[in-house]
Amino acid sequence: MSEPIHNFHIPVMGTGHSIDTPIRLAHLGITSVISIIDDLLLERLRKYYTAQYDLPFERISPREEDSRAKRITAYLDMVYDIVEMKMERVRSLPFFEKNDKSRYFELLPDTSSLKKAYHELMATKPGDLREEFAHELSQRMIPGGIDVNIMVKLDRIDTDKHGKPLGEGFSDAKAALRGFAKSKVDSAMVFSAGINQSLYGYMTKYKDFYRNHEGEIRKKIILKVSDFRSAMIQGRYMAKKGLEISEFRIESGLNCGGHAFASPGHLLPVLLQDFKDKRKELGSQFQPIIQRFYEKMSWKYPKDLEHHPEITVQGGIGNYGEVQRLEKGFGIDRTGWASPFLLVPEATPIDTPTRVQLMNSTDDSLYLSDASPLGVPFNNLKDSGSERWSVDRYLKGKPGSACPKGFLVSNTEFTDRPICTASTEYMTHKLDEINNSMESGAEKDSAINKVLAKTCLCEHLGNGVLISLGIAPVERHPQAICPGPNLSWFNRNYSLEEMVDQIYGRGKDLLASNRPHMFAKEMQLYVDYFQSLIDDALKNLRQQKALHTFYENMQNGFEYCKQIAQDIAYQGENLPSLSKAIEQQGKRLDDFYQSFKARISEEATA
């Protein structure tokens, strides 16, 4: 498995918004991440793309044994074949012409040794030496990675045609991992959204997650983590099974797209500094444990190998100055850019109506919603096709979804078997309960709206790709999308070159100069989130204590950010906005906190 040649990657975006990004961009050296949760969607895309590239297609029926894993393997194998086909075509193109080969090299960061060699070739005089140099450089061209993502808590156990559970090995997450493990791709598995020890243990069945005789790992492991403690806990657990983490991927809790896993008030700069200070532990603590495992198994482990997991970060990054802050200030190896690529048609499959909405989005239209059946805050777009569909269903007396896929089933409030809170079955029961137990008024309206907020993300997050490729009509396929709040500053379609240049600080900045620093935006989002927690905390002593801790963590974060605000700014970095945010958001936080304490005192003396 080759090392990345770019300093950024495109993270997973929903179930469908990066599902074919490797087909679009890997031949240009760009790594991206596919969600493999929805094997039904993958199968529809496989049928489409095999026809486009004249590849064989044989449908894998849901009734076939282990069909989920087989569909995932088949899709990834197809993506691999297409990427290799496109990569070989690019390698065979001539130099000294404007084509995808020149594009491949021009997109590279200016610090790339490969790009420097390319410019040397461009300056070489015609002759045998140049021909030899050109051939060598062509062979050095490698595609971007075809990485995959699993939300580890989505681990429903599948059933047979009689509704009988198939056993742990056929849970959604394990079947997805098996599908990846059996595929021909040499890439990385990204684990996100929690810890699943059973799933991690299941990895030990597949040798490609371990070092081979050449000392290489064919299928690497990337962990999304919320803090250093989580990284250590998960890293140590895997090390005991001989599994190495190639990369720890830190994601801003609120300043990112999709599900928002907010920290208890720990701002991103504080978390990054913790990783920077303790980074050596991520290798030194795990490697001896891994070596002992290899010895126990009588496997060969490379001599003198020093394992140093990479650290990457994503969420809310907007320009080169912020990249420099992350890379030079905190020692981050690479960055992840997701939401901005939703406005790069070459990179992501978004239906036109939704893309137009994204171009016109504002801070108000990009909001943190209760749409997810998982009960986790979800970054959403107001008035999306999905939201309009949900309202229409309710007005017609049939709220919710038929739940055709069932990946997010978890609720047993009204049934013995788990059902989804976005389903018609659940909503009908819950709305009846509310109507029978509550008097009309604001409290009842709020309870009803909370039920109706849930959306069929399993289906709707994949509809955009089906519409954009002409597989399904927009009229019958409501679209959900999960952009981060940073997207409101991007307001049109962009070429791939424009977005990559934005990341590498080449050319004119695409964003207005008054855009707040990514750290400043995160402060505002966390103070907003703090405010949203107050009402529930007033009713629960445990949550009151958690809110006090949240406040103290935020105060510590503000103090640390004051030091950053006094630094010399990198190119395009809006540090003045950070000072302003510390003052404004610090006051907002304090006002909310003092009001919260006053209300607790009032209730205690009432």
Phi, psi and omega per residue, in radians:
M1 nan 2.188 -3.070
S2 -1.398 2.678 3.072
E3 -1.357 2.622 3.135
P4 -1.056 2.509 3.112
I5 -1.797 -0.121 3.051
H6 -1.876 2.786 -3.136
N7 -1.625 0.212 3.099
F8 -2.500 2.852 3.002
H9 -2.352 2.847 3.060
I10 -1.821 1.918 -3.085
P11 -1.183 2.995 3.061
V12 -1.105 2.473 3.094
M13 -2.318 1.778 -3.120
G14 1.071 -2.843 3.097
T15 -1.519 -0.399 -3.014
G16 -2.143 -0.246 -2.950
H17 -1.409 -0.199 2.998
S18 -2.250 0.335 -3.024
I19 -1.140 -0.518 3.121
D20 -2.113 0.274 -3.127
T21 -1.035 -0.660 3.064
P22 -1.057 -0.635 3.097
I23 -1.108 -0.624 -3.102
R24 -1.355 -0.651 -2.917
L25 -2.208 -0.255 -3.029
A26 -1.082 -0.560 3.136
H27 -1.208 -0.177 3.045
L28 -1.757 0.196 3.034
G29 1.552 0.108 -3.026
I30 -1.712 2.238 3.133
T31 -1.524 2.402 3.091
S32 -2.501 2.975 -3.001
V33 -2.158 2.258 3.121
I34 -1.768 2.352 2.944
S35 -1.361 2.297 3.114
I36 -2.006 0.435 3.119
I37 -1.244 -0.632 -3.005
D38 -1.807 1.556 -3.120
D39 -1.190 -0.447 3.113
L40 -1.182 -0.713 3.084
L41 -1.172 -0.727 3.119
L42 -1.026 -0.685 -3.123
E43 -1.145 -0.685 3.118
R44 -1.165 -0.655 3.115
L45 -1.226 -0.612 3.120
R46 -1.126 -0.722 3.106
K47 -1.070 -0.720 -3.136
Y48 -1.151 -0.879 -3.012
Y49 -1.309 -0.535 3.063
T50 -1.112 -0.613 3.085
A51 -1.190 -0.688 -3.124
Q52 -1.133 -0.608 -3.053
Y53 -1.907 0.244 3.064
D54 0.967 0.850 3.105
L55 -1.903 2.706 -3.139
P56 -1.182 2.557 3.088
F57 -2.405 2.215 3.016
E58 -2.277 2.080 -3.057
R59 -1.047 2.441 3.048
I60 -1.820 1.901 -3.051
S61 -1.245 2.530 3.055
P62 -1.039 -0.382 -3.134
R63 -1.448 -0.180 3.139
E64 -1.245 2.515 -3.132
E65 -1.056 2.319 3.137
D66 1.001 0.641 -3.033
S67 -1.091 -0.628 -3.116
R68 -1.062 -0.893 3.141
A69 -1.098 -0.693 -3.114
K70 -1.140 -0.677 3.113
R71 -1.128 -0.718 -3.131
I72 -1.140 -0.778 3.090
T73 -1.044 -0.804 -3.108
A74 -1.091 -0.701 3.138
Y75 -1.164 -0.804 -3.122
L76 -1.144 -0.670 3.081
D77 -1.089 -0.704 3.112
M78 -1.120 -0.794 3.116
V79 -1.026 -0.761 3.107
Y80 -1.008 -0.834 -3.108
D81 -1.093 -0.729 -3.141
I82 -1.166 -0.754 3.135
V83 -1.091 -0.759 3.121
E84 -1.110 -0.695 3.121
M85 -1.096 -0.799 -3.131
K86 -1.218 -0.643 3.134
M87 -1.143 -0.723 3.126
E88 -1.125 -0.667 3.101
R89 -1.107 -0.746 -3.140
V90 -1.133 -0.749 3.126
R91 -1.035 -0.598 -3.061
S92 -1.406 -0.172 -3.137
L93 -1.213 2.682 3.134
P94 -1.333 2.618 2.953
F95 -1.354 3.011 3.072
F96 1.150 0.415 3.025
E97 -2.351 2.800 3.085
K98 -1.498 1.776 -3.111
N99 -2.684 -2.991 -3.121
D100 -1.167 -0.379 3.111
K101 -1.252 -0.826 3.088
S102 -1.119 -0.623 3.130
R103 -1.087 -0.755 3.127
Y104 -0.926 -0.837 -3.083
F105 -1.325 -0.661 -3.108
E106 -1.192 -0.477 3.111
L107 -1.268 -0.386 -3.083
L108 -1.070 2.669 3.053
P109 -1.086 2.604 -3.085
D110 -1.127 -0.336 3.128
T111 -1.467 -0.101 -3.068
S112 -1.187 2.310 3.095
S113 -1.151 -0.548 3.106
L114 -1.150 -0.695 3.128
K115 -1.214 -0.674 3.112
K116 -1.105 -0.702 3.094
A117 -1.123 -0.644 3.108
Y118 -1.084 -0.787 3.133
H119 -1.173 -0.549 3.046
E120 -1.129 -0.721 3.107
L121 -1.083 -0.737 -3.127
M122 -1.071 -0.466 -3.114
A123 -1.656 -0.011 -3.113
T124 -1.468 2.415 -3.135
K125 -1.277 2.612 3.135
P126 -0.971 2.569 3.123
G127 2.610 -3.105 -3.092
D128 -1.079 -0.673 -3.133
L129 -1.064 -0.741 -3.136
R130 -1.174 -0.690 3.133
E131 -1.087 -0.733 3.133
E132 -1.155 -0.740 3.118
F133 -1.080 -0.760 -3.124
A134 -1.102 -0.748 3.135
H135 -1.104 -0.768 3.137
E136 -1.085 -0.745 -3.114
L137 -1.178 -0.645 3.091
S138 -1.065 -0.695 -3.120
Q139 -1.223 -0.378 3.141
R140 -1.436 -0.145 -3.141
M141 -1.281 2.200 3.122
I142 -2.201 2.656 3.120
P143 -1.372 2.848 2.997
G144 -1.231 2.848 -3.081
G145 -1.294 2.571 3.034
I146 -1.806 1.319 -3.100
D147 -1.442 2.779 -3.121
V148 -2.289 2.789 -3.082
N149 -2.270 2.429 2.986
I150 -2.198 2.236 2.916
M151 -1.429 1.901 -2.862
V152 -1.175 -0.390 -3.131
K153 -1.420 -0.211 3.087
L154 -1.462 1.468 -2.948
D155 -2.348 0.806 3.069
R156 -1.049 2.417 3.080
I157 -1.472 2.209 -3.085
D158 -1.258 2.806 -3.138
T159 -2.141 2.810 3.068
D160 -1.465 -3.039 -3.059
K161 -1.164 -0.249 3.104
H162 -1.699 0.083 -3.139
G163 1.423 0.231 -3.126
K164 -1.581 2.290 -3.131
P165 -0.984 2.405 -3.070
L166 -1.525 -0.235 -3.108
G167 1.940 2.850 -3.005
E168 -1.017 -0.631 -3.115
G169 -1.115 -0.240 -3.130
F170 -1.908 0.384 3.006
S171 -1.226 2.783 -3.053
D172 -1.002 -0.828 -3.080
A173 -1.194 -0.709 -3.124
K174 -1.206 -0.682 3.100
A175 -1.126 -0.672 3.111
A176 -1.135 -0.756 3.108
L177 -1.089 -0.727 3.127
R178 -1.091 -0.718 3.106
G179 -1.052 -0.718 3.097
F180 -1.197 -0.782 -3.075
A181 -1.068 -0.595 -3.100
K182 -1.542 -0.062 -3.134
S183 -1.395 2.901 -3.111
K184 -1.521 -0.059 -3.095
V185 -1.253 2.417 2.970
D186 -1.772 1.684 -3.048
S187 -2.687 -2.713 -3.052
A188 -2.152 2.549 3.004
M189 -1.728 2.149 3.108
V190 -1.723 2.103 3.073
F191 -1.732 2.215 -3.090
S192 -2.331 2.920 2.972
A193 1.151 0.788 2.992
G194 2.104 -2.875 -3.115
I195 -2.155 2.364 3.090
N196 -2.388 1.593 -3.040
Q197 -1.100 -0.620 3.120
S198 -1.085 -0.710 3.115
L199 -1.170 -0.747 3.130
Y200 -1.080 -0.690 3.102
G201 -1.134 -0.562 -3.122
Y202 -1.154 -0.468 3.124
M203 -1.038 -0.479 -3.064
T204 -1.127 -0.226 3.113
K205 -1.284 -0.228 -2.995
Y206 -2.102 2.024 -3.013
K207 -1.168 -0.381 -3.109
D208 -1.162 -0.221 3.063
F209 -1.477 -0.025 3.123
Y210 -2.004 2.944 3.129
R211 -1.286 2.389 3.103
N212 -1.547 -2.959 -3.082
H213 -1.136 -0.411 3.089
E214 -1.527 -0.009 3.139
G215 1.481 0.145 -3.116
E216 -1.723 2.647 3.054
I217 -1.896 2.065 -3.100
R218 -1.251 -0.680 -3.110
K219 -2.154 1.911 -3.037
K220 -1.588 2.918 -3.096
I221 -2.053 2.219 3.045
I222 -2.082 2.261 3.112
L223 -1.925 2.203 2.928
K224 -1.407 2.221 -3.075
V225 -2.289 2.665 -3.121
S226 -1.645 -0.438 -3.136
D227 -2.811 3.065 -3.068
F228 -1.165 -0.647 -3.138
R229 -1.055 -0.772 3.106
S230 -1.078 -0.701 3.119
A231 -1.065 -0.735 -3.121
M232 -1.199 -0.733 -3.116
I233 -1.102 -0.864 -3.100
Q234 -1.234 -0.679 3.134
G235 -1.100 -0.710 3.139
R236 -1.206 -0.682 3.128
Y237 -1.078 -0.770 -3.138
M238 -1.231 -0.634 -3.135
A239 -1.040 -0.638 3.128
K240 -1.107 -0.352 3.087
K241 -1.783 0.189 3.100
G242 1.379 0.190 -3.069
L243 -1.655 2.274 -3.137
E244 -1.753 2.442 3.039
I245 -1.588 2.106 3.141
S246 -1.429 -0.456 -3.061
E247 -2.711 2.376 2.956
F248 -1.803 2.126 -3.045
R249 -1.877 1.923 -3.120
I250 -1.585 2.330 -3.121
E251 -2.154 2.295 3.069
S252 -1.016 2.272 -3.028
G253 -1.035 -0.673 -3.068
L254 -2.104 -0.383 -3.052
N255 -1.605 0.870 -3.080
C256 -2.605 2.960 3.134
G257 -1.534 3.006 3.096
G258 1.257 -2.618 3.129
H259 -1.167 2.413 -3.098
A260 -1.853 1.901 -3.139
F261 -1.729 1.453 -3.061
A262 -1.153 2.427 3.033
S263 -1.409 2.931 3.076
P264 -1.337 0.922 3.080
G265 1.540 0.151 3.103
H266 -1.435 1.952 3.124
L267 -1.263 2.646 -3.057
L268 -0.964 -0.759 -3.138
P269 -1.016 -0.624 3.121
V270 -1.154 -0.758 3.130
L271 -1.114 -0.735 -3.123
L272 -1.137 -0.678 3.124
Q273 -1.138 -0.643 3.103
D274 -1.088 -0.763 3.096
F275 -1.125 -0.701 -3.129
K276 -1.109 -0.758 -3.097
D277 -1.186 -0.579 -3.008
K278 -1.945 0.210 -2.976
R279 -0.959 -0.677 -3.086
K280 -1.054 -0.489 -3.133
E281 -1.114 -0.506 -3.090
L282 -1.132 -0.434 3.053
G283 -1.696 -0.871 -3.021
S284 -1.155 -0.555 -3.124
Q285 -1.308 -0.610 -3.009
F286 -1.587 -0.631 -2.966
Q287 -1.063 -0.741 3.112
P288 -1.075 -0.622 3.115
I289 -1.142 -0.746 3.135
I290 -1.121 -0.756 -3.135
Q291 -1.076 -0.689 3.121
R292 -1.126 -0.633 3.103
F293 -1.114 -0.781 3.132
Y294 -1.088 -0.703 3.108
E295 -1.093 -0.738 3.138
K296 -1.095 -0.614 -3.119
M297 -1.508 -0.035 -3.068
S298 1.040 0.662 3.089
W299 -1.766 2.723 3.112
K300 -1.471 2.276 3.052
Y301 -2.070 2.318 -3.051
P302 -0.965 2.310 3.096
K303 -1.238 2.545 3.051
D304 1.076 0.300 3.091
L305 -1.342 2.265 3.016
E306 -1.951 1.915 -3.078
H307 -1.516 2.104 3.116
H308 -2.208 1.744 3.133
P309 -1.040 2.518 3.082
E310 -1.357 2.719 3.070
I311 -2.120 2.138 3.080
T312 -2.182 2.885 -3.117
V313 -2.515 2.597 3.123
Q314 -2.611 2.741 3.103
G315 2.084 1.747 2.998
G316 1.501 0.060 -3.125
I317 -1.253 2.385 -3.059
G318 -2.203 -0.411 -3.098
N319 -2.639 3.068 -3.051
Y320 -1.109 -0.625 3.132
G321 -1.047 -0.709 3.118
E322 -1.230 -0.613 3.044
V323 -1.053 -0.788 3.134
Q324 -1.090 -0.685 3.093
R325 -1.038 -0.749 -3.108
L326 -1.248 -0.753 -3.071
E327 -1.354 -0.807 -3.082
K328 -1.526 -0.650 -3.114
G329 -1.331 -0.625 -3.054
F330 -2.087 0.025 3.077
G331 1.261 0.419 3.125
I332 -1.234 2.446 -3.073
D333 -1.383 -0.758 -3.141
R334 -2.631 2.918 3.138
T335 -2.128 2.739 3.076
G336 -1.905 2.326 3.139
W337 -2.165 1.951 -3.086
A338 -1.896 -1.370 -2.982
S339 -0.878 -0.735 3.131
P340 -0.993 -0.515 -3.141
F341 -1.312 -0.138 3.010
L342 -1.153 -0.346 3.110
L343 -1.834 0.348 3.028
V344 -2.000 1.627 -3.044
P345 -0.961 -0.521 3.140
E346 -1.194 -0.381 -3.004
A347 -1.740 -0.575 -2.986
T348 -2.335 2.502 -3.118
P349 -1.593 1.555 3.141
I350 -1.990 2.366 3.080
D351 -1.150 2.610 -3.024
T352 -1.033 -0.813 3.139
P353 -1.007 -0.716 3.139
T354 -1.221 -0.674 3.127
R355 -1.107 -0.663 3.091
V356 -1.117 -0.715 3.085
Q357 -1.067 -0.697 3.129
L358 -1.140 -0.682 3.103
M359 -1.048 -0.623 -3.072
N360 -1.693 0.188 -3.066
S361 -1.227 2.684 3.113
T362 -2.261 3.082 3.073
D363 -1.009 -0.581 -3.115
D364 -1.317 -0.595 -3.078
S365 -1.450 -0.280 3.024
L366 -1.785 1.930 -2.960
Y367 -2.445 2.805 3.104
L368 -1.526 2.028 -2.985
S369 -1.984 3.037 3.019
D370 -1.786 0.447 -3.004
A371 -1.195 -0.449 -3.013
S372 -1.349 2.259 3.036
P373 -1.109 -0.268 3.120
L374 -1.265 -0.226 -3.103
G375 1.399 0.219 3.113
V376 -1.809 2.385 3.100
P377 -0.915 2.478 -3.001
F378 -2.310 2.150 3.116
N379 -1.221 2.224 -2.932
N380 -2.384 2.946 3.090
L381 -2.015 2.127 -3.137
K382 -1.122 2.512 3.091
D383 1.069 0.559 3.049
S384 -1.236 2.923 3.081
G385 -0.993 -0.642 3.133
S386 -1.126 -0.780 3.127
E387 -1.114 -0.748 3.138
R388 -1.120 -0.695 3.111
W389 -1.082 -0.756 -3.107
S390 -1.108 -0.759 3.113
V391 -1.103 -0.768 -3.133
D392 -1.068 -0.728 3.126
R393 -1.079 -0.734 -3.129
Y394 -1.148 -0.755 -3.124
L395 -1.141 -0.475 3.116
K396 -1.521 0.077 3.090
G397 1.419 0.283 -3.128
K398 -2.338 1.216 -3.074
P399 -1.176 2.662 3.020
G400 1.439 -3.112 -3.048
S401 -1.865 2.708 3.051
A402 -1.220 -0.152 3.121
C403 1.028 1.104 -3.078
P404 -1.246 -0.362 -3.068
K405 -1.958 -0.679 3.011
G406 1.241 0.394 -3.137
F407 -1.207 -0.438 -3.038
L408 -1.875 0.374 3.117
V409 -1.183 2.362 -3.133
S410 -2.782 -0.254 -2.965
N411 -1.666 2.316 3.101
T412 -2.158 0.500 -3.120
E413 -1.107 -0.645 -3.070
F414 -2.101 -0.077 -3.058
T415 -2.397 2.769 3.068
D416 -1.299 -0.680 3.120
R417 -1.562 2.583 3.110
P418 -1.113 2.413 3.028
I419 -2.267 2.946 -3.088
C420 -1.614 2.449 3.138
T421 -1.264 -0.150 3.046
A422 -1.676 0.054 -3.083
S423 -1.473 2.725 3.060
T424 -1.045 -0.693 -3.113
E425 -1.045 -0.850 -3.133
Y426 -1.179 -0.842 -3.069
M427 -1.063 -0.682 3.128
T428 -1.074 -0.821 3.102
H429 -1.066 -0.817 -3.038
K430 -1.208 -0.717 3.130
L431 -1.164 -0.648 3.061
D432 -1.078 -0.749 3.121
E433 -1.062 -0.775 3.138
I434 -1.126 -0.796 -3.117
N435 -1.118 -0.531 -3.108
N436 -1.527 -0.246 -3.027
S437 -2.069 -0.175 -3.063
M438 -2.179 2.488 3.050
E439 -1.360 2.685 3.112
S440 -1.045 2.517 3.129
G441 2.664 -3.049 -3.052
A442 -1.099 -0.660 -3.108
E443 -1.162 -0.698 3.117
K444 -1.175 -0.754 3.118
D445 -1.034 -0.707 -3.141
S446 -1.122 -0.712 3.140
A447 -1.135 -0.710 3.116
I448 -1.137 -0.791 -3.134
N449 -1.088 -0.589 3.125
K450 -1.144 -0.647 3.096
V451 -1.189 -0.823 -3.050
L452 -1.237 -0.267 -3.119
A453 -1.179 -0.427 -3.087
K454 -1.154 2.472 -3.059
T455 -2.204 2.603 3.092
C456 -1.339 1.372 -3.095
L457 -1.158 -0.571 3.127
C458 -0.903 -0.818 -3.067
E459 -1.519 -0.858 -2.936
H460 -1.246 -0.529 3.140
L461 -1.250 -0.268 3.108
G462 -1.754 -0.096 -3.050
N463 -1.260 -0.533 -3.114
G464 -1.017 -0.725 -3.140
V465 -1.193 -0.655 3.137
L466 -1.129 -0.700 3.126
I467 -1.211 -0.806 -3.052
S468 -1.120 -0.516 -3.141
L469 -1.619 0.009 3.121
G470 1.365 0.297 -3.133
I471 -1.416 -0.563 -3.076
A472 -2.418 2.596 3.139
P473 -1.383 2.511 -3.108
V474 -1.110 -0.543 -3.044
E475 -1.090 -0.550 -3.050
R476 -1.962 0.213 -3.090
H477 -2.352 1.465 -3.129
P478 -1.067 2.425 -3.028
Q479 -1.877 2.269 2.950
A480 -1.912 2.648 3.126
I481 -2.577 2.747 -2.969
C482 -2.302 1.079 -3.122
P483 -1.317 2.616 3.012
G484 -1.373 2.814 -3.091
P485 -1.092 -0.387 -3.141
N486 -1.094 -0.376 -3.038
L487 -1.148 -0.373 -3.104
S488 -1.076 -0.300 3.141
W489 -1.581 -0.142 3.047
F490 -1.789 2.214 -2.897
N491 -2.277 0.330 3.103
R492 -2.789 3.070 2.990
N493 -1.282 2.487 -3.134
Y494 -2.153 2.614 3.019
S495 -1.351 2.817 3.088
L496 -1.044 -0.713 -3.136
E497 -1.068 -0.733 -3.131
E498 -1.074 -0.773 -3.084
M499 -1.239 -0.704 3.114
V500 -1.148 -0.699 3.084
D501 -1.103 -0.588 3.076
Q502 -1.094 -0.700 -3.142
I503 -1.178 -0.690 -3.056
Y504 -1.664 0.072 3.070
G505 1.257 0.586 3.127
R506 -1.900 2.314 3.114
G507 1.407 -2.939 -3.071
K508 -1.305 2.397 3.091
D509 -1.089 2.312 -3.111
L510 -1.338 -0.256 -3.024
L511 -1.884 2.655 3.098
A512 -1.106 2.571 -3.069
S513 -1.167 -0.353 -3.119
N514 -1.569 0.104 3.073
R515 -1.074 2.278 -3.134
P516 -1.129 2.607 3.050
H517 -0.986 2.581 -3.133
M518 -0.996 -0.602 3.111
F519 -1.240 -0.583 3.104
A520 -1.174 -0.737 3.118
K521 -1.110 -0.694 -3.140
E522 -1.095 -0.669 3.095
M523 -1.009 -0.842 -3.124
Q524 -1.063 -0.745 -3.132
L525 -1.113 -0.679 -3.136
Y526 -1.259 -0.606 3.077
V527 -1.200 -0.706 3.038
D528 -1.005 -0.774 -3.116
Y529 -1.141 -0.706 3.089
F530 -0.991 -0.800 3.136
Q531 -1.043 -0.691 -3.095
S532 -1.201 -0.329 -3.115
L533 -1.518 -0.241 -2.960
I534 -1.105 -0.834 -3.065
D535 -1.029 -0.769 3.124
D536 -1.184 -0.619 -3.111
A537 -1.171 -0.503 3.135
L538 -1.108 -0.395 -3.078
K539 -1.722 -0.023 -2.989
N540 -2.493 2.048 -3.088
L541 -1.063 -0.693 -3.134
R542 -1.107 -0.732 3.128
Q543 -1.198 -0.519 3.079
Q544 -1.102 -0.752 3.112
K545 -1.123 -0.695 3.127
A546 -1.120 -0.623 3.140
L547 -1.227 -0.630 3.058
H548 -1.075 -0.779 3.112
T549 -1.094 -0.743 3.098
F550 -0.978 -0.818 -3.134
Y551 -1.060 -0.800 -3.131
E552 -1.124 -0.711 3.107
N553 -1.099 -0.700 3.114
M554 -1.119 -0.729 3.125
Q555 -1.071 -0.729 3.099
N556 -1.108 -0.673 3.116
G557 -1.122 -0.716 3.110
F558 -1.074 -0.738 -3.132
E559 -1.096 -0.735 3.137
Y560 -1.159 -0.701 -3.123
C561 -1.172 -0.416 3.064
K562 -1.077 -0.613 3.105
Q563 -1.172 -0.742 3.125
I564 -1.097 -0.705 -3.098
A565 -1.093 -0.396 -3.136
Q566 -1.553 -0.103 -3.139
D567 -1.245 2.924 2.988
I568 -1.332 2.264 -3.070
A569 -1.274 2.528 2.977
Y570 -1.393 2.931 -3.108
Q571 -0.904 2.044 3.087
G572 1.408 0.049 -3.097
E573 -1.468 2.133 -3.065
N574 -1.555 1.261 3.141
L575 -1.173 -0.578 3.076
P576 -0.967 -0.587 3.125
S577 -1.170 -0.451 3.119
L578 -1.226 -0.761 3.085
S579 -1.066 -0.745 3.137
K580 -1.109 -0.731 -3.136
A581 -1.156 -0.678 3.120
I582 -1.032 -0.740 3.139
E583 -1.211 -0.879 -3.065
Q584 -1.210 -0.867 -3.083
Q585 -1.278 -0.507 3.049
G586 -1.104 -0.725 3.107
K587 -1.168 -0.743 3.120
R588 -1.060 -0.796 -3.130
L589 -1.056 -0.792 -3.113
D590 -1.130 -0.707 3.114
D591 -1.082 -0.792 3.132
F592 -1.099 -0.717 -3.077
Y593 -1.188 -0.770 3.133
Q594 -1.127 -0.671 3.079
S595 -1.111 -0.731 3.111
F596 -1.051 -0.825 -3.137
K597 -1.117 -0.670 3.133
A598 -1.122 -0.701 -3.134
R599 -1.192 -0.602 3.079
I600 -1.138 -0.743 3.135
S601 -1.105 -0.721 3.137
E602 -1.085 -0.762 -3.115
E603 -1.205 -0.582 -3.134
A604 -1.204 -0.550 -3.109
T605 -1.678 -0.072 -3.101
A606 -1.254 nan nan
